[in-house]
Amino acid sequence: MLGTMDTSTPLLSIDRATVLREGRALLDRLSLTIAQGQHTAILGPNGSGKSTLVKLIERRVYPLVHDDGSAVVRIFGRDRWNVAELRSLLGVVSSDLRREFETSNEVALNAVLSGFFASMTLGLDHAVDDGMRLRAVEALERVGASHLAERDVSTLSTGEARRVLIARALVHRPRALLLDEPCAGLDPGTRRRFLDLLRELARDGTTLLLVTHHVEEIVPEIGHVVMLRDGALFDQGAKDRLLADEHLSDLFGWRMEVERTDGFYGARLR
């Protein structure tokens, strides 16, 4: 049963994942394990494989199959999932999803309700019951977006749209959230409010998987960092060890200087 899942089972287990496009390896034999409850930042420069990793987890791309037939990707211990069932455990806010969301013609409440059906709009065959509607209202309230419920999503600001997308992921009350560059396009004040929301979710028990190339977005609750470069695992481990001048300089190929303030990290070129 989903509700009694063994918490010792890894949230994510990837074994030598290779993803090819036009003969080029976007991911190159990537192996990675992330535990349940292990708030993790996946960090790397542009072209490092971060977006491909997100698509791999979302089941938007598929890896090469091992010769022995063993599973390449397991989420909560399983390699086969119905998408709707998976979303009840792992909510996703990705760049592809944002683009689909921004072109939909739904009001925010309906966009959140569409999360129950793994779609971006409510169709005639989607039966919404009172329980679903209550959970959608609660999810909007949780992210501070109740006032947006009847707004057309195309009229929302970038920050407002991100909150509604988070609410859409939260209607299932998932164990974890996968967030792909969630602060892209946000002004500094809106970004800080959004990061405060992520901190609240982490403290409430939702595991965060934050994909970014900005160390400033790694909230204090995140203690584990995975570094990717050229489609492969560059390094992984404790945040305090990896978010240091030498490691970040090697990862990004520029001399960088790291500073820390109130649990947040910042980096600048030297």
LOMAR-164770 format. One record per residue (C-alpha): residue number from 1; y negated, x, z negated; residue in three letters. Coordinates in Angstrom, 2 decimals. Layout:
REM LOMAR-164770
> resi  v  u  w  resn
> NUM  Y  X  Z  ala
...
//
This chain:
REM LOMAR-164770
> resi  v  u  w  resn
> 1  0.00  0.00  0.00  met
> 2  -3.54  1.20  0.78  leu
> 3  -4.83  0.46  -2.68  gly
> 4  -2.15  2.60  -4.37  thr
> 5  -2.31  5.58  -2.02  met
> 6  -1.46  8.89  -3.70  asp
> 7  -4.78  10.66  -4.23  thr
> 8  -3.02  14.02  -3.85  ser
> 9  -2.52  13.21  -0.17  thr
> 10  -5.18  15.07  1.86  pro
> 11  -7.97  13.00  3.30  leu
> 12  -7.77  15.08  6.47  leu
> 13  -5.12  17.52  7.65  ser
> 14  -5.44  19.24  11.03  ile
> 15  -2.77  21.64  12.27  asp
> 16  -3.65  23.94  15.17  arg
> 17  -5.69  21.37  17.07  ala
> 18  -6.62  22.30  20.61  thr
> 19  -8.83  20.02  22.72  val
> 20  -9.45  20.95  26.34  leu
> 21  -12.08  19.80  28.81  arg
> 22  -11.97  21.11  32.38  glu
> 23  -9.79  23.97  31.23  gly
> 24  -12.13  25.05  28.42  arg
> 25  -11.12  24.81  24.76  ala
> 26  -13.63  22.68  22.84  leu
> 27  -11.40  23.15  19.80  leu
> 28  -9.14  26.20  19.73  asp
> 29  -6.10  25.97  17.42  arg
> 30  -8.22  24.60  14.58  leu
> 31  -6.41  24.15  11.26  ser
> 32  -8.17  22.44  8.39  leu
> 33  -7.36  20.50  5.21  thr
> 34  -9.83  18.43  3.18  ile
> 35  -8.76  16.76  -0.06  ala
> 36  -9.65  13.26  -1.17  gln
> 37  -12.77  13.41  -3.31  gly
> 38  -13.77  16.80  -1.85  gln
> 39  -17.32  16.25  -0.60  his
> 40  -17.53  18.54  2.41  thr
> 41  -20.17  19.79  4.85  ala
> 42  -18.97  20.81  8.30  ile
> 43  -21.52  23.34  9.48  leu
> 44  -21.98  25.22  12.72  gly
> 45  -24.35  25.97  15.59  pro
> 46  -24.64  23.85  18.72  asn
> 47  -21.46  24.15  20.77  gly
> 48  -19.32  25.11  17.79  ser
> 49  -17.01  22.10  18.14  gly
> 50  -18.49  19.81  15.49  lys
> 51  -18.93  16.79  17.76  ser
> 52  -15.46  17.28  19.25  thr
> 53  -14.01  17.39  15.74  leu
> 54  -15.71  14.07  14.94  val
> 55  -14.32  12.52  18.13  lys
> 56  -10.87  13.87  17.26  leu
> 57  -10.99  12.19  13.86  ile
> 58  -12.35  8.97  15.45  glu
> 59  -9.52  8.98  18.04  arg
> 60  -12.04  9.26  20.90  arg
> 61  -10.38  12.47  22.12  val
> 62  -6.82  13.69  21.66  tyr
> 63  -5.40  17.17  21.07  pro
> 64  -2.66  18.95  22.93  leu
> 65  0.74  18.05  21.53  val
> 66  2.74  20.69  19.67  his
> 67  5.90  21.85  21.41  asp
> 68  7.97  20.81  18.40  asp
> 69  6.44  17.33  18.37  gly
> 70  4.85  17.74  14.92  ser
> 71  1.64  15.89  14.13  ala
> 72  -1.64  17.65  14.91  val
> 73  -3.99  15.33  12.98  val
> 74  -3.20  13.35  9.84  arg
> 75  -5.71  11.13  8.05  ile
> 76  -4.67  10.06  4.56  phe
> 77  -1.22  11.42  5.37  gly
> 78  -0.65  9.43  8.55  arg
> 79  -0.93  10.43  12.20  asp
> 80  -0.83  6.88  13.63  arg
> 81  -3.40  4.26  12.74  trp
> 82  -4.67  0.92  13.87  asn
> 83  -8.42  1.52  14.23  val
> 84  -9.41  -1.45  12.08  ala
> 85  -7.00  -0.34  9.35  glu
> 86  -8.30  3.22  9.45  leu
> 87  -11.89  2.02  9.09  arg
> 88  -10.91  0.38  5.81  ser
> 89  -10.37  3.91  4.46  leu
> 90  -12.69  6.09  6.54  leu
> 91  -16.10  4.80  7.64  gly
> 92  -17.74  6.61  10.54  val
> 93  -21.37  7.03  11.55  val
> 94  -21.39  9.16  14.71  ser
> 95  -23.79  9.91  17.54  ser
> 96  -21.69  7.86  19.97  asp
> 97  -21.73  4.93  17.58  leu
> 98  -25.51  5.21  17.13  arg
> 99  -26.05  5.02  20.91  arg
> 100  -23.84  1.93  21.20  glu
> 101  -25.54  0.37  18.19  phe
> 102  -29.07  0.90  19.50  glu
> 103  -28.31  -0.89  22.77  thr
> 104  -26.71  -3.94  21.15  ser
> 105  -28.69  -7.17  20.91  asn
> 106  -27.45  -8.23  17.49  glu
> 107  -29.42  -8.88  14.34  val
> 108  -28.63  -6.37  11.60  ala
> 109  -26.39  -8.70  9.58  leu
> 110  -24.21  -9.45  12.61  asn
> 111  -24.08  -5.75  13.45  ala
> 112  -22.75  -5.07  9.96  val
> 113  -20.23  -7.93  10.29  leu
> 114  -19.01  -6.45  13.58  ser
> 115  -17.62  -3.57  11.55  gly
> 116  -14.78  -5.83  10.42  phe
> 117  -13.62  -6.05  14.04  phe
> 118  -14.15  -2.42  15.15  ala
> 119  -16.70  -3.63  17.70  ser
> 120  -20.48  -3.38  18.04  met
> 121  -21.12  -7.10  18.54  thr
> 122  -19.66  -10.36  17.30  leu
> 123  -17.56  -12.08  19.93  gly
> 124  -16.45  -15.68  20.20  leu
> 125  -12.98  -14.62  19.04  asp
> 126  -14.30  -12.97  15.87  his
> 127  -13.80  -15.35  12.96  ala
> 128  -16.21  -14.49  10.14  val
> 129  -15.30  -15.98  6.79  asp
> 130  -17.40  -16.35  3.64  asp
> 131  -15.82  -13.27  2.07  gly
> 132  -16.80  -11.09  5.02  met
> 133  -20.33  -12.43  5.00  arg
> 134  -20.66  -11.76  1.27  leu
> 135  -19.43  -8.17  1.68  arg
> 136  -21.86  -7.60  4.58  ala
> 137  -24.76  -8.86  2.47  val
> 138  -23.62  -6.64  -0.42  glu
> 139  -23.36  -3.61  1.89  ala
> 140  -26.90  -4.12  3.18  leu
> 141  -28.12  -4.47  -0.39  glu
> 142  -26.29  -1.30  -1.41  arg
> 143  -28.16  0.77  1.18  val
> 144  -31.52  -0.88  0.49  gly
> 145  -31.58  -2.79  3.78  ala
> 146  -31.35  -6.45  2.73  ser
> 147  -34.79  -7.13  4.18  his
> 148  -33.53  -6.06  7.62  leu
> 149  -30.70  -8.62  7.82  ala
> 150  -32.35  -10.88  10.41  glu
> 151  -34.07  -8.13  12.39  arg
> 152  -32.84  -7.32  15.90  asp
> 153  -31.36  -3.83  15.70  val
> 154  -33.35  -2.76  18.77  ser
> 155  -36.56  -3.20  16.74  thr
> 156  -35.45  -1.01  13.84  leu
> 157  -36.84  2.45  13.18  ser
> 158  -34.41  5.36  13.29  thr
> 159  -34.19  5.44  9.49  gly
> 160  -33.67  1.69  9.23  glu
> 161  -30.97  1.78  11.89  ala
> 162  -29.11  4.54  10.02  arg
> 163  -29.07  2.45  6.85  arg
> 164  -27.65  -0.52  8.73  val
> 165  -24.99  1.71  10.32  leu
> 166  -24.03  2.98  6.86  ile
> 167  -23.80  -0.63  5.66  ala
> 168  -21.56  -1.41  8.64  arg
> 169  -19.24  1.42  7.58  ala
> 170  -19.31  0.28  3.94  leu
> 171  -18.20  -3.33  4.50  val
> 172  -14.61  -2.13  4.22  his
> 173  -15.41  -0.30  0.96  arg
> 174  -13.88  2.88  2.45  pro
> 175  -12.70  5.84  0.42  arg
> 176  -14.68  8.25  2.60  ala
> 177  -17.59  8.41  5.05  leu
> 178  -17.73  10.70  8.08  leu
> 179  -21.38  11.27  9.00  leu
> 180  -22.22  13.09  12.24  asp
> 181  -25.77  14.51  12.18  glu
> 182  -26.99  11.44  10.27  pro
> 183  -30.52  12.78  9.77  cys
> 184  -31.23  13.55  13.45  ala
> 185  -34.61  12.13  14.43  gly
> 186  -35.74  11.31  10.89  leu
> 187  -39.13  12.40  9.58  asp
> 188  -39.08  14.50  6.35  pro
> 189  -39.78  11.60  3.99  gly
> 190  -37.25  9.28  5.60  thr
> 191  -34.70  12.10  5.64  arg
> 192  -35.11  12.68  1.91  arg
> 193  -34.69  8.97  1.14  arg
> 194  -31.59  8.92  3.34  phe
> 195  -30.14  11.95  1.55  leu
> 196  -30.83  10.24  -1.78  asp
> 197  -28.72  7.33  -0.51  leu
> 198  -25.87  9.70  0.36  leu
> 199  -26.09  11.18  -3.13  arg
> 200  -25.74  7.72  -4.66  glu
> 201  -22.69  6.99  -2.52  leu
> 202  -21.10  10.30  -3.55  ala
> 203  -21.72  9.62  -7.23  arg
> 204  -20.20  6.14  -6.81  asp
> 205  -16.94  7.69  -5.59  gly
> 206  -17.22  7.68  -1.79  thr
> 207  -16.10  11.02  -0.37  thr
> 208  -18.68  12.48  2.04  leu
> 209  -17.80  14.43  5.19  leu
> 210  -21.20  15.53  6.48  leu
> 211  -21.38  17.15  9.92  val
> 212  -24.60  19.09  10.48  thr
> 213  -26.23  22.32  11.57  his
> 214  -29.00  22.03  8.96  his
> 215  -28.20  23.44  5.52  val
> 216  -31.15  21.45  4.16  glu
> 217  -29.09  18.27  4.61  glu
> 218  -26.23  19.41  2.37  ile
> 219  -26.78  17.34  -0.77  val
> 220  -26.01  18.89  -4.19  pro
> 221  -22.90  16.72  -4.62  glu
> 222  -21.24  18.51  -1.69  ile
> 223  -19.41  21.55  -3.02  gly
> 224  -17.19  22.56  -0.08  his
> 225  -18.32  23.96  3.27  val
> 226  -16.37  24.32  6.51  val
> 227  -17.92  26.65  9.09  met
> 228  -17.09  26.27  12.78  leu
> 229  -17.94  28.59  15.66  arg
> 230  -16.72  28.57  19.26  asp
> 231  -14.30  25.72  18.54  gly
> 232  -12.49  27.60  15.78  ala
> 233  -12.61  27.84  12.00  leu
> 234  -15.08  30.59  11.10  phe
> 235  -14.75  30.25  7.31  asp
> 236  -14.40  27.66  4.59  gln
> 237  -14.80  27.58  0.84  gly
> 238  -17.22  27.01  -2.00  ala
> 239  -20.80  26.20  -1.05  lys
> 240  -22.26  28.85  -3.32  asp
> 241  -20.31  31.57  -1.52  arg
> 242  -20.86  30.43  2.05  leu
> 243  -24.49  29.33  1.92  leu
> 244  -25.67  32.90  1.55  ala
> 245  -27.74  35.18  3.76  asp
> 246  -24.86  37.19  5.19  glu
> 247  -22.51  34.28  5.92  his
> 248  -25.14  32.09  7.57  leu
> 249  -26.47  35.02  9.59  ser
> 250  -22.98  35.74  10.91  asp
> 251  -22.33  32.06  11.66  leu
> 252  -25.53  31.37  13.59  phe
> 253  -26.03  34.83  15.08  gly
> 254  -29.51  35.23  13.61  trp
> 255  -30.73  37.04  10.53  arg
> 256  -31.29  34.28  8.01  met
> 257  -32.63  34.06  4.48  glu
> 258  -31.37  31.37  2.11  val
> 259  -33.20  29.84  -0.82  glu
> 260  -32.13  27.21  -3.34  arg
> 261  -34.26  24.58  -5.08  thr
> 262  -32.99  21.78  -7.34  asp
> 263  -29.49  21.98  -5.91  gly
> 264  -30.64  21.88  -2.28  phe
> 265  -30.42  24.88  0.04  tyr
> 266  -32.85  25.97  2.71  gly
> 267  -32.57  28.64  5.38  ala
> 268  -35.14  30.38  7.57  arg
> 269  -35.04  33.08  10.18  leu
> 270  -36.00  36.55  9.03  arg
//
